[in-house]
Amino acid sequence: MHYEGSCHCGRIAFAFESAEPVASALSCNCSICRRRGSLLWFGPRSGFELKSDPAGLESYRFNSGHIDHHHCRVCGVAPFSEALDPRSGEPTVAINLRCVPAVDLDALEITRYDGASR
């Protein structure tokens, strides 16, 4: 399945591929996800394409500094993050599904993750 998304102002546009329709998301309660309200889908970085100029991105790292939390320099919306999968070591992307119009957020199966305790 092919999906496209963007930040609010559209300056950060992206596309990603999923082997099947996106039907679930992770809701994390860590200090940044709780504040952003992100609903996250994880996939391989190889299936992700940034369709806009990377100069429009600002990145933020905190705690262990292993995750690049990206947000738009103009509107501030955080459409995706990048890191290495801690299990496989493979480059991974975490897509904020709230930034993907084709995904029906009300139909998602939500998994709660206790990132605040980690």
C-alpha contacts under 8 A as a table, 3 or more apart, distances in Angstrom:
res1	aa1	res2	aa2	distance
1	M	17	E	5.51
1	M	18	S	5.05
1	M	19	A	6.01
1	M	20	E	5.87
1	M	21	P	5.98
2	H	15	A	7.15
2	H	16	F	5.97
2	H	17	E	4.74
2	H	18	S	6.59
3	Y	15	A	5.50
3	Y	16	F	5.40
3	Y	17	E	6.31
3	Y	18	S	7.96
3	Y	100	V	7.18
3	Y	102	A	7.09
4	E	13	A	7.49
4	E	14	F	5.75
4	E	15	A	4.23
4	E	16	F	6.51
4	E	100	V	6.10
4	E	101	P	7.74
4	E	102	A	7.71
5	G	13	A	5.84
5	G	14	F	5.44
5	G	15	A	6.23
5	G	79	P	7.83
5	G	99	C	5.40
5	G	100	V	4.28
5	G	101	P	6.59
6	S	9	C	7.81
6	S	10	G	5.38
6	S	11	R	7.33
6	S	12	I	5.35
6	S	13	A	4.24
6	S	14	F	6.05
6	S	79	P	6.48
6	S	99	C	5.61
6	S	100	V	6.83
7	C	10	G	5.24
7	C	11	R	6.70
7	C	12	I	5.47
7	C	13	A	6.79
7	C	71	H	7.94
7	C	72	C	6.69
7	C	75	C	7.39
7	C	76	G	7.97
7	C	77	V	5.40
7	C	78	A	6.78
7	C	79	P	5.72
7	C	99	C	6.15
8	H	11	R	7.97
8	H	75	C	6.35
8	H	77	V	6.29
8	H	99	C	7.71
9	C	12	I	7.79
9	C	74	V	7.41
9	C	75	C	6.01
10	G	13	A	6.04
11	R	52	S	6.86
11	R	56	G	6.70
11	R	72	C	7.19
11	R	74	V	7.70
12	I	50	L	7.67
12	I	51	K	7.44
12	I	52	S	5.69
12	I	53	D	7.50
12	I	54	P	7.92
12	I	56	G	6.62
12	I	57	L	7.16
12	I	72	C	6.38
12	I	79	P	7.91
13	A	50	L	6.29
13	A	51	K	5.22
13	A	52	S	5.51
14	F	48	F	7.32
14	F	49	E	5.57
14	F	50	L	4.46
14	F	51	K	4.92
14	F	52	S	7.16
15	A	48	F	5.88
15	A	49	E	5.20
15	A	50	L	6.62
15	A	51	K	7.05
16	F	47	G	5.41
16	F	48	F	4.33
16	F	49	E	6.14
17	E	47	G	5.22
17	E	48	F	6.68
18	S	21	P	6.64
18	S	22	V	7.08
18	S	43	G	7.51
18	S	47	G	7.56
22	V	41	W	7.88
22	V	103	V	7.14
22	V	108	L	7.90
23	A	107	A	7.18
23	A	108	L	5.05
23	A	109	E	6.26
24	S	41	W	7.24
24	S	108	L	4.78
24	S	109	E	4.44
24	S	110	I	5.74
24	S	111	T	7.47
25	A	39	L	5.62
25	A	40	L	5.11
25	A	41	W	5.17
25	A	97	L	7.70
25	A	108	L	6.48
25	A	109	E	6.36
25	A	110	I	5.11
25	A	111	T	6.25
26	L	39	L	5.61
26	L	40	L	4.93
26	L	41	W	6.50
26	L	110	I	5.72
26	L	111	T	4.82
26	L	112	R	5.95
26	L	113	Y	6.65
27	S	33	C	7.68
27	S	37	G	7.88
27	S	38	S	6.63
27	S	39	L	5.21
27	S	40	L	6.50
27	S	110	I	6.53
27	S	111	T	6.05
27	S	112	R	4.96
27	S	113	Y	5.99
28	C	33	C	5.74
28	C	34	R	6.56
28	C	38	S	7.66
28	C	39	L	7.82
28	C	112	R	6.02
28	C	113	Y	4.68
28	C	114	D	6.02
28	C	115	G	5.73
28	C	116	A	7.97
29	N	32	I	7.82
29	N	33	C	5.88
29	N	34	R	4.76
29	N	112	R	7.92
29	N	113	Y	6.62
29	N	114	D	5.68
29	N	115	G	5.43
29	N	116	A	5.60
30	C	33	C	5.48
30	C	34	R	5.80
30	C	114	D	6.95
30	C	115	G	4.41
30	C	116	A	4.17
30	C	117	S	7.79
31	S	34	R	5.61
31	S	35	R	6.51
31	S	116	A	6.55
32	I	35	R	5.29
32	I	36	R	6.17
33	C	36	R	5.02
33	C	37	G	5.68
33	C	38	S	5.55
34	R	37	G	5.32
34	R	38	S	7.32
36	R	78	A	7.78
38	S	96	N	5.53
38	S	97	L	7.36
38	S	98	R	6.83
39	L	95	I	7.95
39	L	96	N	5.39
39	L	97	L	5.53
39	L	98	R	6.42
40	L	94	A	5.84
40	L	95	I	5.41
40	L	96	N	4.81
40	L	97	L	5.90
41	W	94	A	5.51
41	W	95	I	5.17
41	W	96	N	6.68
41	W	97	L	6.65
42	F	92	T	6.89
42	F	93	V	5.73
42	F	94	A	4.50
42	F	95	I	6.34
43	G	47	G	7.26
43	G	92	T	5.74
43	G	93	V	5.53
43	G	94	A	6.65
44	P	47	G	5.66
44	P	48	F	7.25
44	P	90	E	7.40
44	P	91	P	6.22
44	P	92	T	4.59
44	P	93	V	6.03
45	R	48	F	5.25
45	R	82	E	7.69
45	R	91	P	5.30
45	R	92	T	4.61
45	R	93	V	5.16
46	S	49	E	7.93
46	S	91	P	7.67
48	F	93	V	7.39
50	L	53	D	7.75
50	L	54	P	7.54
52	S	56	G	7.80
53	D	56	G	5.91
53	D	57	L	7.99
54	P	57	L	5.45
55	A	58	E	7.78
56	G	72	C	6.04
56	G	73	R	5.71
56	G	74	V	7.69
57	L	70	H	6.19
57	L	71	H	5.71
57	L	72	C	5.00
57	L	73	R	5.77
58	E	70	H	5.67
58	E	71	H	5.36
58	E	72	C	6.03
58	E	73	R	5.70
59	S	68	D	5.81
59	S	69	H	5.38
59	S	70	H	4.39
59	S	71	H	6.24
60	Y	68	D	5.90
60	Y	69	H	5.06
60	Y	70	H	6.41
61	R	64	S	7.88
61	R	65	G	4.85
61	R	66	H	7.11
61	R	67	I	6.06
61	R	68	D	5.58
61	R	69	H	6.26
62	F	65	G	4.97
62	F	67	I	7.85
65	G	68	D	7.57
66	H	83	A	6.20
66	H	84	L	7.63
67	I	81	S	6.71
67	I	82	E	5.77
67	I	83	A	4.76
67	I	84	L	7.82
68	D	81	S	5.41
68	D	82	E	5.14
68	D	83	A	6.34
69	H	78	A	7.31
69	H	80	F	6.76
69	H	81	S	4.45
69	H	82	E	6.73
70	H	78	A	5.70
70	H	79	P	6.93
70	H	80	F	5.87
70	H	81	S	5.43
70	H	82	E	7.88
71	H	76	G	5.54
71	H	77	V	5.36
71	H	78	A	4.01
71	H	79	P	6.41
71	H	80	F	7.48
72	C	75	C	5.72
72	C	76	G	4.74
72	C	77	V	5.61
72	C	78	A	6.49
73	R	76	G	5.82
78	A	81	S	7.92
78	A	96	N	7.26
79	P	95	I	6.22
79	P	96	N	5.10
79	P	97	L	7.81
79	P	98	R	7.88
79	P	99	C	5.77
80	F	93	V	6.84
80	F	94	A	5.45
80	F	95	I	4.48
80	F	96	N	5.49
81	S	93	V	5.73
81	S	94	A	5.09
81	S	95	I	6.68
82	E	91	P	7.34
82	E	92	T	5.81
82	E	93	V	4.59
82	E	94	A	6.27
83	A	91	P	5.92
83	A	92	T	5.44
83	A	93	V	6.55
84	L	88	S	7.85
84	L	89	G	5.18
84	L	90	E	5.27
84	L	91	P	4.46
84	L	92	T	5.47
85	D	88	S	5.52
85	D	89	G	4.88
85	D	90	E	5.33
85	D	91	P	6.22
85	D	92	T	5.76
86	P	89	G	5.60
96	N	99	C	5.76
96	N	100	V	7.50
97	L	100	V	5.12
97	L	103	V	6.92
97	L	105	L	7.60
98	R	101	P	7.30
98	R	105	L	7.29
100	V	103	V	5.86
101	P	104	D	7.64
104	D	107	A	5.52
104	D	108	L	6.86
105	L	108	L	5.42
114	D	117	S	5.90
114	D	118	R	7.34
115	G	118	R	5.31
